[in-house]
Amino acid sequence: MRYSREHKQETHARIVKKASVRLREKGAHGIGVADLMKEAGLTHGGFYAHFDSREALVIEAFAYAMDRSTERWRKIAETTPPNKRLATIVETYLNPVHRDDPGNGCAVPSLGAEIARESPKTRRAFAAKLEQMIDMMADQISDVPRKTARRRAIAALATMMGTLVLARIAGSGEFSEEVLGAGREAVLGRAAAAKSVAKKPRAN
């Protein structure tokens, strides 16, 4: 039975979306192609009709996950006053909802250490998406020259992502909450971080 191009595109997108969730949950090497295809409701044999290799799927899944984070930040920027955009992004990132849902969260804390050991092609693809995230964050820092904003964005993202890793290691108790709070304070400053605690957390 032959399927239309639209059907193949829809199936391809479904595989990538499912894989992006499972890879963030299980790690880049924690789930095989057969399992990924089963998650998408397909057989292992159909894999190569959509991807040249497992690496190709991994790259697309990583890109999909990182694009979702960047898009969420863009929507925040569009609906939030300029002076509150950075704080709102940090609040949605460093909260228990995001900590407890790695499968639908930022790919970097979940997969960054593994990506550093992947092939040059995979690392380049990941780095390109990371740079887009940095640029998006830098866009929210408008009171300084662009070069300075970019450096601040890099520092902020490094702090946020590292904080989330530590918070997940710490679990879901007071220690983990302390880690999240320290990360918010490091990025935003003590006063702004204290205000963010009182707000209802939203998913990243």
N, C-alpha and C positions, 0 to 999 in steps of 0.2 A: 504493500500500500504506500503510495506516495503522498507526502504531506506538502502543503503550500509553504511558500517562503515565510509567510506571516506566522504560521504554526511553528516552524522551526525556530524563528526568532523568539517567539514566546517561550518555547521550551528551553532554549539557550538561556534566556533571562531568568527563568525559574531555577535552573541548575545553579547559576551564579549566585542568586539570592540565597538559596538554601545553603550553598557551600560557604558563603560569607559568614553566616550565622554559626555553622558547625565548626569552622576553622577557628573562629574567635572563642568558641566554647572549649574546643578540644586541643587547639594548637595546630600548627602547620603539618605536623606528622602524627597527629593523634587520631586521624580518621582516614581511611583509604578511599580510593576511587569508587569501589563497589558500594561502600556505605553511603558516599555522597550521592551516587546515582539513585540508590534506593530511597534516600530522603526526598529526592525529586520525583519519585514515582516512576523511575525508568530502570532499564536493565543495564548491567555493566557493559554489555556489548554495544550499546548505543553511544558510549562515551566519545569515541573517536569520530562520530558524525558531527560533533560539536567542538571538539578541542584537539589540537595536535599532540598535546602532552598534558600530564598532570600539572606541570609547571605553568602551562598556559591558563588552566583553570584557576590555579592558586593566585596568579597575578590579577586575573579579572575579579576574583572574589575579594582580594585585598583592595583593589581600586574601588569596587562597589562600596565596600564598607567605609572607606575614607571619604568618598564622595558624599555619602549620607551624612557624615559628621559635618563636613564643610557646608553642605546645604542647610542643615539645621542651624548652624551659626549664621548663615546668610539670612535666614528667615527671622532669627532673633534681631539681627541688625536692622532689618526692614521694619520691624514692629516695635522697636525700643528707642527711646531718646538717645542721641549720641553719647551723652555723658554717663549713661547706664549700660551701654552695650557690653563693654568688657566685663563688668561685674556680673551681668546676667549670664554671659557665656560661662564664666568661671563657676557660678552657682549651679548651672545645669550640668556641669561636668563633674565637679567635686561634691557629690551628694550620694547618699545611700542607694538611691534608685539606680544610678549609673554603676555604682560599685557592685551591686548585686545582680546585674544583668549584662555580663560581658558579651553574650551572644548578639546583643543588639546595640552594643556600645562602640566606643572608639577602638579601632583595630590596633593602634600603636601599643597601648599597655598590654594588650592580650598577645600580640605577635611580634613586637619589636625586637626582642632578644633573639627570636628564631630567624627573623628576616636577616639579621646581621650575619647569619651563617649560611644564607642561601646563595644561589648563583649571582654573578654580577648583573645579569639581566633582571632578575627578581628585585635585587637591591635598587637598581636604577629606577624601576617602575615605582617601587615603594617610596624612594626619595623624591621623585617628581610629585607624587601626591602629598607627601609631607610638606614640600615647599609651597604647594597651593594652600595648605592649612595655615602655614606661617604667614603667607601673604594676606589671607583672610583675617587673621588675628591682627596683623599690622594695620590693616584698614581701620580697625577700631581704636587705634591710638593716634589721634590726629593733632595733638598739641605739640608735637616734636617733629624734626626732620625725618624723612622717610627712612633713612639709614638707621637712625636711632630707634624708630618705631619697629623696624624689622628685628633689631637686636633684642629689644624688649619682648617682642612677640616670641622669639626663639626661647628666651629665658622663661617666659610665662608658660609656654607649652611644655618645656622640659620639666618645669616644676609640677604642672598639672598632671602630666602623664606619670611621672615618678611617684607623685602622691597617690594616684589611683592604684598603682602596683602595690605600694606599701599598705594601703588601706585594705586591699583584697587579701594580702598575706595576713593582716591582723584579724581578719574575720568580720564580724558584724556587731561587736560589742563596744564598750567605752573606748578601748584603745584605738579601734578603727575610726571612731568618731573624732578622737583627738587628732589622728593623722590627717583626716579630711579638713578639720578646722585649721590645723597648722599650715596645710597647703593653701587654703583660701587666704589666710593671713599673709603668707609669703608673696602671693601674687597681687593681692588687692590692698594690703595694709591692714592694720588692726581694726580701725574704725569701720571700714567697708565690709570686712569679713564678719564682724560682729552683727552688722545689719542683715547680712545674707542668711545667717543662721535662723533668724526669726521668720524667714519666708518659707513657704511650702516648696519643697524640692520638686523639680520636674526631671523627667528622663532626659539624658543627653541626646 
